[in-house]
Amino acid sequence: MLAMSSTTIIIRAFDELGLKTEKFVGVVFGTLIVEDLIAIIMMVLLSTIATSSGEAQNADIFQSILKLLFFLVLWFIAGIFFIPTMLKRTKS
């Protein structure tokens, strides 16, 4: 959970310091997003491992990975196509 909350803290700190226009900020934001995605994947996998029994563990992990990939792709598509369209409609 610390990895996810640190992104917001660092973004606000850069904003307050007026550093959002610096070149390195894009690299930092990209790194923070990758860290958050890795943290989400680790939370899903570790919770699956902790709750599954010995024999069904591989199937449970595979099923959790498929669900995670489905929702990541779904949110990516929503972020690329649907959200900009909705924002344009609400703007006018």
Residue frames as qw, qx, qy, qz and C-alpha x, y, z in Angstrom:
[[0.000, 0.885, 0.465, 0.000, 0.00, 0.00, 0.00],
 [0.350, -0.714, 0.096, 0.599, 2.95, 2.31, 0.58],
 [0.380, -0.022, 0.578, 0.722, 3.97, 2.11, -3.08],
 [0.112, 0.653, 0.643, 0.385, 0.55, 3.28, -4.21],
 [0.214, -0.918, -0.296, 0.156, 0.26, 6.18, -1.80],
 [0.488, -0.478, 0.202, 0.701, 3.79, 7.43, -2.48],
 [0.353, 0.379, 0.543, 0.661, 2.83, 8.29, -6.07],
 [0.100, -0.874, -0.409, -0.241, 0.30, 10.86, -4.93],
 [0.501, -0.776, -0.028, 0.382, 2.70, 12.32, -2.38],
 [0.527, -0.194, 0.380, 0.735, 5.50, 12.72, -4.93],
 [0.223, 0.582, 0.534, 0.571, 3.17, 14.25, -7.54],
 [0.243, -0.923, -0.293, -0.053, 1.93, 16.79, -4.99],
 [0.567, -0.611, 0.124, 0.538, 5.47, 17.57, -3.87],
 [0.453, 0.115, 0.461, 0.754, 6.58, 18.24, -7.46],
 [0.036, 0.762, 0.493, 0.418, 3.52, 20.42, -7.98],
 [0.396, -0.887, -0.176, 0.157, 4.16, 22.45, -4.82],
 [0.550, -0.488, 0.275, 0.619, 7.83, 22.90, -5.70],
 [0.419, 0.792, -0.076, -0.437, 6.96, 23.95, -9.25],
 [0.258, -0.451, 0.783, 0.342, 8.94, 21.14, -10.82],
 [0.724, 0.362, 0.556, -0.188, 6.22, 19.71, -13.07],
 [0.574, 0.797, -0.085, -0.169, 7.81, 21.25, -16.17],
 [0.223, -0.668, 0.690, 0.165, 11.26, 19.72, -15.59],
 [0.594, 0.368, -0.634, -0.331, 12.45, 16.97, -17.95],
 [0.162, 0.196, -0.936, 0.242, 13.10, 14.37, -15.25],
 [0.500, 0.019, 0.478, -0.722, 9.54, 14.53, -13.91],
 [0.788, 0.250, -0.271, -0.492, 8.18, 12.45, -16.80],
 [0.532, 0.275, -0.792, 0.120, 10.68, 9.70, -16.04],
 [0.105, -0.121, 0.747, -0.646, 9.77, 9.81, -12.36],
 [0.666, 0.116, 0.184, -0.713, 6.03, 9.61, -13.14],
 [0.759, 0.279, -0.513, -0.290, 6.59, 6.66, -15.47],
 [0.331, 0.239, -0.845, 0.346, 8.64, 4.87, -12.83],
 [0.332, -0.048, 0.586, -0.738, 5.96, 5.48, -10.21],
 [0.774, 0.172, -0.084, -0.604, 3.24, 4.08, -12.48],
 [0.674, 0.267, -0.687, -0.038, 5.30, 0.95, -13.18],
 [0.075, 0.191, -0.801, 0.563, 5.92, 0.53, -9.44],
 [0.556, 0.030, 0.356, -0.751, 2.19, 0.79, -8.77],
 [0.812, 0.224, -0.343, -0.417, 1.37, -1.81, -11.43],
 [0.503, 0.255, -0.796, 0.220, 3.97, -4.18, -9.99],
 [0.178, -0.130, 0.677, -0.703, 2.55, -3.61, -6.49],
 [0.733, 0.094, 0.072, -0.670, -0.95, -4.48, -7.73],
 [0.766, 0.257, -0.566, -0.163, 0.30, -7.66, -9.40],
 [0.281, 0.244, -0.812, 0.450, 2.17, -8.66, -6.25],
 [0.421, -0.080, 0.495, -0.756, -0.87, -8.05, -4.04],
 [0.826, 0.150, -0.155, -0.520, -3.06, -10.20, -6.30],
 [0.697, 0.280, -0.658, 0.043, -0.53, -13.03, -6.49],
 [0.126, 0.244, -0.766, 0.581, 0.34, -13.02, -2.79],
 [0.570, -0.048, 0.371, -0.732, -3.30, -12.98, -1.71],
 [0.851, 0.195, -0.322, -0.367, -3.99, -15.88, -4.09],
 [0.538, 0.289, -0.749, 0.256, -1.07, -17.88, -2.74],
 [0.121, -0.219, 0.662, -0.706, -2.08, -17.19, 0.86],
 [0.651, 0.044, 0.308, -0.692, -5.69, -18.33, 0.39],
 [0.800, 0.274, -0.404, -0.349, -5.25, -21.33, -1.93],
 [0.876, -0.329, 0.351, -0.045, -4.58, -24.92, -0.96],
 [0.419, -0.496, 0.651, 0.394, -1.54, -26.86, -2.13],
 [0.523, 0.218, 0.762, 0.314, -2.98, -28.77, -5.11],
 [0.319, 0.803, 0.484, 0.136, -5.10, -26.03, -6.60],
 [0.309, -0.721, 0.037, 0.619, -2.47, -23.35, -6.13],
 [0.294, -0.131, 0.556, 0.766, -1.22, -23.26, -9.74],
 [0.069, 0.562, 0.718, 0.405, -4.74, -23.14, -11.16],
 [0.203, -0.860, -0.396, 0.251, -5.72, -20.41, -8.71],
 [0.324, -0.559, 0.211, 0.733, -2.67, -18.33, -9.56],
 [0.223, 0.124, 0.670, 0.697, -3.31, -18.72, -13.29],
 [0.039, -0.725, -0.662, -0.183, -6.97, -17.75, -12.83],
 [0.268, -0.821, -0.200, 0.462, -6.00, -14.69, -10.78],
 [0.313, -0.329, 0.408, 0.792, -3.47, -13.61, -13.41],
 [0.136, 0.390, 0.722, 0.556, -6.11, -13.94, -16.15],
 [0.143, -0.839, -0.520, 0.068, -8.60, -11.88, -14.14],
 [0.337, -0.692, 0.033, 0.637, -5.97, -9.25, -13.44],
 [0.276, -0.083, 0.562, 0.775, -4.97, -9.03, -17.11],
 [0.059, 0.616, 0.714, 0.328, -8.61, -8.77, -18.14],
 [0.192, -0.890, -0.358, 0.207, -9.27, -5.85, -15.81],
 [0.365, -0.531, 0.235, 0.728, -6.00, -4.10, -16.69],
 [0.214, 0.163, 0.656, 0.705, -6.86, -4.30, -20.40],
 [0.052, -0.745, -0.651, -0.137, -10.44, -3.22, -19.69],
 [0.261, -0.850, -0.177, 0.423, -9.31, -0.14, -17.74],
 [0.359, -0.302, 0.424, 0.774, -6.65, 0.66, -20.33],
 [0.139, 0.410, 0.697, 0.572, -9.25, 0.60, -23.11],
 [0.161, -0.847, -0.503, 0.057, -11.62, 2.68, -21.00],
 [0.361, -0.703, 0.025, 0.613, -8.86, 5.19, -20.32],
 [0.299, -0.129, 0.539, 0.777, -7.92, 5.48, -23.98],
 [0.020, -0.333, -0.696, -0.636, -11.34, 5.54, -25.63],
 [0.273, -0.684, -0.661, -0.145, -14.25, 6.11, -23.28],
 [0.387, -0.647, -0.315, 0.577, -12.98, 8.60, -20.73],
 [0.185, -0.192, 0.237, 0.934, -11.79, 11.22, -23.28],
 [0.133, -0.403, -0.670, -0.609, -15.13, 10.90, -25.09],
 [0.369, -0.703, -0.598, 0.109, -17.04, 11.40, -21.86],
 [0.358, -0.509, -0.131, 0.772, -14.90, 14.40, -20.92],
 [0.086, 0.055, 0.437, 0.894, -15.51, 16.01, -24.32],
 [0.248, -0.558, -0.689, -0.391, -19.27, 15.52, -23.95],
 [0.412, -0.710, -0.467, 0.329, -19.35, 17.02, -20.46],
 [0.347, -0.266, 0.064, 0.897, -17.21, 19.96, -21.57],
 [0.055, -0.169, -0.455, -0.872, -19.70, 21.11, -24.20]]
